[in-house]
Amino acid sequence: MNHKEIISLIKLLDDPDTEIAGHVEDKLLSYGTEVIGYLENAWEQSFDAILQERIENLVHKIQFTDVKQELELWYHGGAFDLLQGVIIINRYQYPDIDPQKIINQIEDIKREIWLQMLYDMSAIEKVKLINHVFYNIYGFSGNTSNHQDPQNSYISQVLESKKGNQISLAVIYSIIAQKLDIPVYGVNLPQHFILAYVDETQEYIPEERVLFYINAFNKGFIFGKRDVDSFLKQLNLTPEEQFYEPCSATDIIRRILRNLTSSYLKLGQEEKVREIGELLDVIGSNP
């Protein structure tokens, strides 16, 4: 990377000729995240509000392109790691947060559960222990007062505030459970998102795979298939296998992005709605 060329290009960003400014922006974009430090330095040294705004927009474009590329790599690489997927989405709004901080916060909760876990615990006992640590010791709860807040969909914010929506709490809960080799997975229920405790020995009998369900939004409340039946009946929906079975990490990321679209629409933030739409397109917007 040519340092002098980058500095020269940044100086041309405020060129009154929009065509020149456009070419300069394209050239800087082509360098990717490596130029962000130069741009931020130029922003600090500038007293020109227009130039500062151009720099801010350019930095955002570079970071957004990077998030898109990361999400595409995650998706085409098999989308196996749910935590990696939610960290990528988190970078859309919080590009400067160190992913390791998020990983460490989750590891701390996992360790607390692991220290109290006994070898011969039943499935119910394991879930009750997770519930005790997650809700009582760490204080996580559903954000009932501001459910539509987009912050509910960003894992770094949920880990800090200890408040989230159905899917963000379920995602953190299931990631911790799986790190402890406890088979708890997300279920993509309409107008809700729940967790299933799976009996992994019943691989060939789908209807017997799920031992019970967990509502992460309601302090880990445990319930059965009949309750899911009743919920679907209230919504006048025909029961489908996907409403009872664990879904993929890609389905979960799609659901998070759709929640963000809904939140930003309500706030009238059309540019963010458009960008989230682009992220959805990367992983296929249809289930």
Beta strands, then each sheet from edge to edge (+ up, - down):
strand 1: 141-142
strand 2: 163-164
strand 3: 184-187
strand 4: 194-198
strand 5: 210-215
strand 6: 221-223
sheet 1: 1+ 2+
sheet 2: 3+ 4- 5+ 6-
end
